Amino acid sequence: MFFKIILFLCISDYVSSGMSIQTAVDTPVGQILGLVRNDYKAFLGIPYGVVDENNPFENAKPHPPFETPFSATSDAVMCPQYFKGEIKGSLQCLNLNIYTPIAIGRKSLPVMVYIHGGAFTEGNVAENTYPPTFLIKHDVIVVMMYYRLGPYGHLCIPKYSNQALKDQQLALKWVKNNIASFGGDNENILLFGHSSGSMTVDLQMFNNNNLFNKVILQSGQAVSPYIVETTDVIKLIIKDVGLDPENVDYDNFVQTLCKIPTYTLINMTMTYNFRPCIDNEFVNKEPKVNLENMKILVGSTTREALYFYPEEIYDHDYTREELEKGFEIQDGADDAPKVNLENMKILVGSTTREALYFYPEEIYDHDYTREELEKGFEIQDGADDARSVRFYLENNVTVYRYLFSYDGGRNYMKYRDDINATGPAHGDELGYLYDMKVFSNTTEDDQTIIDIISLVWTNFAKYGNPTPSPSSLLPQWPPVTSRQAPYLLINTSPRIDSAIYATRMEFWHTFYEKYGKYAKGISLGEPWQAHL
């Protein structure tokens, strides 16, 4: 198929990557004007949806076709959020950034759609935040989306819940219907995300409707206890706005919220958690999925917890009570059988102090150093990966796993938050996936990691296989099976290892089988019911 790309010989403006020339694409929704950068073409701020500003908690509507050429030459405004200490953004934020190679031949290119993270309350996909240069060099098309955040995206009440997820699906439908005009293959779309963005990618698989056929989950899964918000938060907000939480009409509640200024509502994200919830509409307690032909790449970093527990609190002690809050046990947990310390030690197959992390009832007064806490956090994060992998294997999905262990000059979260500890923190791989301008110097080792990650991610987008052919960069990487659990350890000398935290993962599997019904989250066919 030949794609008609019209080039204009007019200089539009000076940008960070050099002088830009305008380009245009004819699409089913009208002509869209973009920019030619040094390394790629950029179409910025393309609206895919419209939010009703009189009721910004309603479902967004598809953006109508353009009556005149749309100028996609400026970064879109972000959705309302805290940004660098200020409340910024606009409700009309449902936009896409699309990046393509400068030269596209007759063959349609694979499409990679990215969902940003940010704890469901913040985040953006501005071009200077996530420059796609490293990925575009491998002949793929990259799409990034804005979607509603905080109370506008995650108001957990009937009719208005999970709007962020619905926005994402609306964006995916736009991509499916229009990406061929940009040279993309709408039958070969990969969805990927990081952290909370990865969690929503996982949730989108339960409502896929043939909008994508591959996913990459970077440090976030739908089974995480962190992901599901309870109705208790809504009751507190209802009370805050002067209504009776025990006798409330939700339409009246929403109309009350519509009268509250945006900055006041965004301030609520400093007090309350806004997350996806089980509404039995978009997110079901026991999801029924058709994952035929789906392929998944899932992984995390070796020291995820560095981001959540900064180095300066290494000597702080945490009581069991504080840790228990982190596990988010539901009301009714007091009725659970008491956990026997000796049994837990046997299950874990480790030392007494390692076993203590898993909340035995007898040790309420035990204190935990940050190092122990961090270890426990990483184990549970790995357990979420393992539970997801078990579920997907049971549904005949092809699954690959990775563990990012490189500590170099472009570790993004450590740079951003000035973390001095060794090892890669949550989100550190992003500095090797995107050409972030905050990093002026790239070492030879850094470049090796850039080459490895960009090759793995784009191979997976193209073929559903991270190593489709022998490579000097990568060993042959087999998928996970019910009997074997190989994973790629990503560093300057990548290698295939087996069974991440194997003994501890077996402990968590047994733990969830026995006590999972007392925890929040989504049931993936395990012998318990998820509870909101």
C-alpha positions, 0 to 999 in steps of 0.5 A, a space after each residue: 500500500 502506498 501512503 500519500 504524504 504531502 510535503 510543504 516547503 515552508 519553514 514553520 519554526 525553530 525547535 529543539 531538534 533543529 529547523 522544522 518543515 511542515 508535512 500533511 497527512 490525509 486521514 478519514 477525519 480530515 487533513 492533519 498538518 505535522 512537523 518534520 524533525 531531524 529524526 522523525 515526523 511529529 503530529 502533536 496534539 491531535 484531538 481524539 475526544 471531547 469532554 463536556 465541560 458542563 459535566 467533565 465526569 461524563 463519557 467523552 465523545 469522539 472528536 468530530 472530523 476537521 472541517 479545515 486542515 488541523 495544525 498538529 504542530 504544538 504540544 497539547 495541553 496536559 490534563 488537570 494535575 499537579 505539575 512542578 508544584 502548580 495545578 496545570 492543565 485543561 479539561 479539553 486534553 484528550 489528544 494524541 501525539 503521533 511520531 513516524 519515520 521520515 521516510 515510509 515505504 509501501 509496507 505498513 509499519 507496526 504501531 506502538 501506543 504508549 500510556 504514561 504512568 503517574 499514580 493515576 493523578 499526574 503525567 504527560 506525554 509532551 515531546 520533550 518528555 518522551 522523545 521517540 528517537 530510539 524507537 523510531 530508528 527501528 521503523 515503527 510508528 509511536 503514538 502517545 495519549 493524554 487521558 483524564 486523571 485524578 477525580 476526572 478519570 477515576 470517580 468510582 461511582 455508578 455511571 461515572 467510573 473509570 473514565 480514564 480507561 474509557 478515554 484510553 479506549 476511545 484513543 485506541 479506536 481513533 488509532 485503529 481507524 486512522 493510523 493507516 493514513 500515517 503509514 501504520 498497520 492497524 492490524 499490528 498494534 502494540 499497547 505498552 505503559 509504565 507503572 500506573 500506565 502499565 496497570 491500565 494496559 493490563 486492564 485494557 486487555 479485558 476490554 480489547 475488542 481487537 484494538 491491539 494484539 500485543 502488550 508490554 507491561 513495565 512495572 505494573 499489573 492489574 492484580 496489584 492491590 494498589 490498583 483498586 480504590 474502594 468506595 470508602 474514598 467516595 464516601 469521604 468526598 461526598 461528606 466533604 462537599 456537604 452531602 450525606 454519604 449514607 443517603 446520596 443521589 449520585 447524579 446530584 453528587 456529580 452536579 455538585 462536583 461540577 460546580 467546584 473549581 478544577 483546582 479544588 478538585 485536583 487538590 483532593 489528589 493530595 488527600 485521597 487516592 483516585 484509582 481504577 475500580 471494579 464497576 462490573 462495567 469496564 472492570 469486572 471482579 472476575 474478568 472474562 477474557 478472550 486473549 487468543 493470539 495475544 502476546 505479552 512482555 512483562 517485567 520490572 527493575 531489580 530495585 523498584 522500591 528505591 523510588 518509593 522509599 528514598 535513601 535518606 530513610 534507610 535507618 527508619 524503622 517500620 512497625 508491622 502495623 505500618 506494613 500491614 497498611 501497605 498490604 491493604 487488608 480489607 475490613 474483615 481481615 480480623 476473621 482470617 486465620 492467624 498466620 503461623 510464623 513457623 509455617 511461613 518460615 517453611 514456606 519461604 524457605 528463608 531466615 526468620 527475619 526474612 519470614 517476618 516481613 509477611 505479617 505474622 500475627 505474633 510480631 506486632 512489635 517487631 521493627 523493620 529497617 528500610 532494607 527489609 521493607 524494600 526487599 519485601 516490596 520488591 518481592 510482592 511486586 515480583 509476586 504480582 508479575 508471577 500471578 499475572 504470568 500464571 493467569 495468562 499462561 492458563 489463557 494460552 497467551 505467549 508471555 516473555 519476562 525481563 528484569 532490568 538490572 542496569 545502573 548507569 548514567 540515564 537511570 531516569 527516576 534516580 536522576 529526577 529524584 536525586 537518589 544515590 543508592 545503587 541499582 535501578 529504581 522504578 522507572 529507571 529504564 525510561 531513560 534508555 527507551 526515550 531520548 530525554 534531553 536532560 541527559 547530555 552525556 551518554 556513555 558507551 555502556 548507556 548506548 549498549 542498553 539503549 540499543 538492547 531495550 529499543 531492539 527488544 521493544 520494537 522486535 516485540 512490536 513487529 513480531 511478538 517475539 523479542 529475539 526473532 533471529 540471532 543477534 550480537 546484542 541478545 541471546 535467544 530468549 524463550 517464552 515462559 511455559 508452565 514448566 519453565 520460567 526464563 527471563 532476560 536479565 537486562 544489563 550490558 551483558 544480557 543473559 537468560 536466567 530462570 525463575 525470578 525469586 522462585 522460592 519466595 514466589 511460591 510463598 506468595 502463591 500459597 499465601 494468596 490461595 489461603 488469604 487472598 479473599 481478604 485483599 483488594 484486587 481483581 480475581 484472576 481465576 484463583 480460589 478467592 473472590 476479589 472484593 471492592 
